[in-house]
């Protein structure tokens, strides 16, 4: 199961928790009916607008408590006991809030016996749901799905022991791809055991540029290798790759850290942008819902554009091109075809006409663009098929534009590669600030500004500001 699917599943659990809360509320009335309150008296209770408002406010409060206690953050590395403890804290706080609401607003049903039954039922249901999720993810990861690629820095006994511990726990969902270290006397024996040294410490930044790496674990002795470890940490920070290391302090300018544990070992996780949690799941849910609506809304327009392409230019309706996604994972991006067939193969012939600064390729009057293609690009209609990439989880509605491998290979600064630490998008700050008329340096700076200042509200603002930018055709090429 891919990362996007897991987020959708966890997003469903957010809604599921609210449903479990409502179910528990109903089940908690059964003991009351068998006790002091008769069935006739129960149905004689009036459901007033006030009580309905109290119940709605309680559901919102319940959801906020779960978010505040981190119950919608990734639990890949936390223990089962720790998660169950957090769940019990949340149910106690939520039940207490329900009791307070009953006293303040005089809701007769919310007496101590009801609250006790409610707490028991909701605790049992939420704990069971999380255990079922853990079991499902464990089965999926044992089948080599939903894996994160991990590189261990260092080949000393401590680093090797950590790697073997991770390899012995496939349910954690990590694939140790190898090690990075300098030559040393015991390296041959190390390699004989089947372990792979993928690069030396000097070449580690280059290795990260050229390979898919989700996380780097620092296994060097920090006291004697501080300067090397600091340089590697900076490389991970610049390229937006998660770094885990034993508790210590580095002078990070952008990245943030989060204390935690990895199967009992204390670690600090360093990351840039938004870390996995409630906000990122909300972003993914927004992507799916809005993309599905937009696909249905614009289906007639895409159909008309496809018909015009078919009537005016021989060749396929769609152009499928390889782009780099999050952490440089390649994916096939969809667009309506706006160029003649074989246009990508003619790019080498036109390199001398490139008008863009930096590694990107742009020609305002590109001879490969068809007549209808120019109109589709001007109105951005050609990009509507990318909504399917969003639904698949390869892209987001808002994020740095996905680049082809050819452009990526021209990057000469590692801080620019940090744009690959988030999912690419259809629109971003670049789209509403001149689009292709903006310089490459400005483009990259806007991407960094988006990553460092990301919030759901920023995504909403960018989406609304994209509409007039597209209508004006600002910077379109």
N, C-alpha and C positions, 0 to 999 in steps of 0.2 A: 504494500500500500504506500503510495507516494505521500509526500508532505502535505500537499493540498488536500488529498482525500482525508488524511488524518485530521486536518483542521476543520473540514466539513463535519466529520464525525463528532469532534469535540464541540463544534458549534451547535450541533443537534442536541448534545448533552445539556447545553445551557437552557434550551427550550424544554428539554426533558426534565430538568430539575424543577422548573416551574410547574410542569404537569404533575410531577411526583408530589410537589407541595399541595396542589389542589386535591389530588387523590388522597393524600394522607389526611387532609382536612375532612374529606367525606367519610373515610374509614374511622376516624376518631369519634364520629357521632354514634357509631354502632353500640359501643359500650354504654353510652348515655341512654340510648333508647331502651337498653335492657335493664337499666338501673333506675335512677330516681325520676327520669322524665319519660312520660308515656308517649306512644306514637302519635296520639291525638294532639297532645300538647306541643310536640315537636313541629308538626305541620301547621299548628296555629301560630307559630312564630312568624312575624312579618319580616320580610326582607326589604328593609327601607333603603332609600338612596344613600343615607348616611352609612349604614352597615356595608353596603356594596362598595362605597368609596373607601371605607376602612380596609376592607379585604383587598381591594386593588392596590392601595398604598402598601399593604403588608407584602404582597407579591413582589412589588418593586423593591422594598426594603430587603426581602429575602435574597433577591438577585444581587443587590449591591453588597450584601454581606459576603456572599460567595466570591464575588470579584475581589473585594478588599482582602480576603484571607488567601488569595492566590489559588483558588480551587479551579480556575480555568487556565492556569499556566501549565506548561509542559511538565509532566510528572515522570518523564523518562528515567531520570536519575534518582528520584526520591524513593524512599522505602515505602512499602505498603503501610507500615505502622504509622509513619509520619503523615501520610495522606489521610488515614482513618482518623487520626487525632485532630487534624484540621477540619475534617468533616463534622466531627462531634462538636468542636468549638463553634462552628457555623450554625449547627442545628440548635445548640443551647442559646446562642445569641438571638437567633431568629424566633425561637419559642418565647424567650423572655420579652422580646419586642411585641409579640402577639399578645402576651399577657398584659403588658402595660397599656396597649391599645384598648383591650377589653375593659380595663379599669377606667381609663380616661373617657371613653365614649359609652360606657354602660352597656356593653354587649353581653347579654345574659349567658349566652352559650359558652363564652370563654372563661369558664371557671377552672379551678385547679385540676379536676379529674380529666376534663377534656384536654387541657394543655399537656398533662402527663402522657396520655395516650397518643396525642399528636406527636410529641417528641420521640416516643418509642418507635412509632410507625415510620416517621420521616427519616429518622436515623437509620433504621433497618433498610429502607428502600434506597436511600442515597449511597450507603456503604455497599449494598449489593450491586447497584448500577456501576459503581467505580471498579469493583472487583471483576465484574463481567467485562468491562472495558480493558482492564489490565490483562485479563486472560486472552481476549481477542487479539490485542496487540502483541502479546507474547507469541501466539501461534503464527501471526503474520510475519514477525521478525525472524522466527526460526525457519521460515521459508525464504529467507533472504530478500524480504521486501521491507520498505520503509527504513532502509539502512542509511547511516551517516558515515562518510569516509573520514577516517582519523589518521593523522600522521603523528608519530611520536618522535620528539627531538631528544636524542641521546640513546646510547646503547649500553649504558651501565646496568648493573643488576637491578637497580630500583626501577628503571624505565622498562626493562624486559619483564619484570614481575608484574608491573602495572598492565602492560600490553597483554600478557597471558591471562591476567585476571579478566580483562575485558573480553578476550576471545573465548573464555570459559563461560561467559554469560551472554549467549546470543539473544536472549530476550530483551537485552538493553538496546539492541538495534544498531550496533556499531561494527564497522568493518575496518580493522587495522590494516592499512595498505602498506605500511612499512615504517622504516626509521630514517632519521637524518643525523649524521654524526661525522666527526673527523676520524681519520685513520688512527688506530691505536693497536697495541700489542695483542689484545685479545679479539681483534675483529674477525680473524679467520675462523676461530672457534665459534664465534657468534653466528657467522654465516653458515657454518656447517649444520647448525641446528634448524636451518630452513628459514631464518629471519632475513629480511631484505633491507640493505642500506640503499636507499633511493637517491641520496645526494649528500654532499658535505654541507657544513653549516654556511659556508660562503655562498654556495649555490642554492640555498633554501629559498630565498625570495624569488629566484628565477623558476624554481620548481613549482612554487605556488601560482605563479603567473600562467604556467603552461598546463596545469593539471587540475582536475576537480578535487578539491579538498574542502570538507565542511568544517573540520575542527583540527586544531593543532594542540598537542599536549606537551608541555615543557617537562622533560625528564632530566635535564642537565643539573649538576650540582651548582646551585645558584651562587654559592659563596665564592667558588673558584672560577666560575664561568659567567659572572654577572654581565660583563660587557657584551659577550656573545648572545646571552639570553635577552638582554635589553634590545639588541639590534634585531633579533628574530621577533620579539614582541612588537617592535615598531613596524616591521614588515607586515605582520598579521593585522595590525591596526590600520595601516595604510590601505591594505587590500580588502578590508572588511571581513576577515576570516576569524571565526570564534577561536579564542585561545584559552586554554585551561592550564593553570600552573599552581603549585603548592603556595600556600599563603605567603605573600611577599608584597612589596610595593614597587611599582614602576610609575614614572612620571608621564601618564597618558594625557594628551591634550584634547582628544576628541572622544575616545572610547570610554565606555562606562563599565563598571564591574558589578558582579553580583555574587555574593558568598553562597556556597552550597556544598553538597557532598557528592562524590561519585562512588557509589557502593561502599560507603563508610569512610572514604578518604576525603578530607576537607580540601576544597578547591575554590578558587575565585574564577568566575567566568567573565571574560572581557569581551565586549561587543560594541559595535557601532550601530546607529539607527535604533529601531524598535525591537525589543526582545519579545520572544513569544509570550503571548498572554491574551487577556480579554480583548484588548484593542485590536491586535492583529487578527484575531478570529472574527471580530466585528467587521474589519476591513474585507476579509475574505467573503463573509456573508453578503456584504454590500456588493462586492464584485459579482457574485453569482446571481443575486436577485436582479440587479440593474442590467447586467449583460443579457439575461434571459428576456427581460422586458424589451430592451433595445433591439434584440434580434428579431422579436416578433413585430415590433413597431416599424423597423426599417426593412423588413423582408420585401415588401413591394418595391422599394427604392433600389435595393440590391438586385432584385430580379430585372428591373428596367435597365440598370447599368450593365448587367450581364448580357442582356439582349443587344444593347448598343455595341458592346465589345464584339459580340459574335457577328453583327452585321457589318462592322467597319474594319475588322482586323482578323486575319486568319490566326488560329492558334487556340490554346486553352483559355477558359474564362478566368481562372485563378492563377496567381503566381505564388508558388511555395518556395520559400527561401530559408536557408539555415541561419539562425541567429543564436546569440549566446544569452542564456537566461541567468537565473540566480546562481551565484558561485560558478559561473561560466559553463553551466550545463547547456549543451546544444539542443535546440528544438526547432521544429518547422513552423515558421510564421506564415500566416495566410494573408494575401492581399488580392484585390481584383487586379487583373493584369492591365497595366497602363503603358507597357512598352512592346516593341515588336518581339517576336519569338527569337530567343537566343541573345537577348540584349545583355545578359550578365557576362556572356563570353566575349562581347565586344568591348567590355570596360577597359581592358588592357590597352586597346588601341586609342582610347580617349583619355588616358591618364594625363597627357600633356595639356588637356583642356580643363583640368580640375580647377575650380574657382574657390574651393573651400580651404580654410587654414587647417593645419593639423592632419590627422590620418583619415578623416572622412572624405567621401567623394561626392561632389555636388557640381552640376552644370545647370545654370538657369535655363538655357535653351538646348537641352539635351536632345540630340537628333534621334535618339532611340524611342522617345515618347510619341505615342500615337495622338491623333487629334482628340479623340474622346478621352484618352488617358490624361491629357493636360487638364481637361475640365474636371475629371475625377480627382486628380491631385489637388487642384485649386480648392475644391470643396471638401477634401478629405474623405470622400465617399469610398475611395479605394481601400481605406483602412478599416471599414466596417467589419469585414470577415475576421479581424483580429479579436472580435468579441468571443469567437469560439475558442481562441487561445486563452482568453480570460476564464471562460467556463471550465476549461481543462486544467487550469491552475498553472499554466506556463507563463501567463502574463497577468497583470492587474489593470484595472481601469486607469489608475494613476501610478506612475513610477518612471524611472529613467528609460528612455527609448532603447529597445533592444538593438544591438549592433551586430553586423556580420563579422566573421572571423577576420576578414581582410582589414577592417578598420581597427579591430582590437590589436592586431599585430603591430600597428603603428603607434600604440601608446608608448610614451617614453617616461612617464612618471607614475609611480606606484599609487599615489594618492588618488589618481584618476580611476584606478581599478576598484576603488571602494564602491563605485556605483553598482558593481555586480553583487554586493552584499544583500541587495533587496531584489524582489521580483520586478522585472521590467514592466513598463506600462504603455498604454496607448497615448496618454497625454501626461504632461508634467509642467514644471515651471518654464522649461524651455519652450513648450508649445504656446504659452501665453505671453512670451517675451521675445517675439520676433521670429521664432521657429528657425528655418534654415538661413535667415539673414543674420542670426547671432553668430559670433565667432566661436570656434571650438573651445577656446579657453573659457569663455563666458558660459557656454553650454555645460562644461564640466563643473564649473563653480555653482551653477544653478542646481545641478544634480546633487552636489554635496550639501547645498543649502536645504534641499528637500529632505534628504536622508537625516540630517542632524536636527531638523525642526519638525519632523513628521508628527502628525496627529490626524485623527479622523476628520476634524474640522478643516484642516489644511486640504485634505483630499476633496472635501465637499466644495470648498472655495475654488480649487483648481478646476473641478468639473464644471462649475457654473461659469467660470471665466473663460473656459475653452470654447464655449458656444459662440460668443461674439467674436473671438479670435478666428474661428473657422469661417464664420459668416463674412468677416472682412477679408479673409484670405491672406492674413498678414504673414509674410515670409514664406508662403507656400512655394514649393518647387517640385 
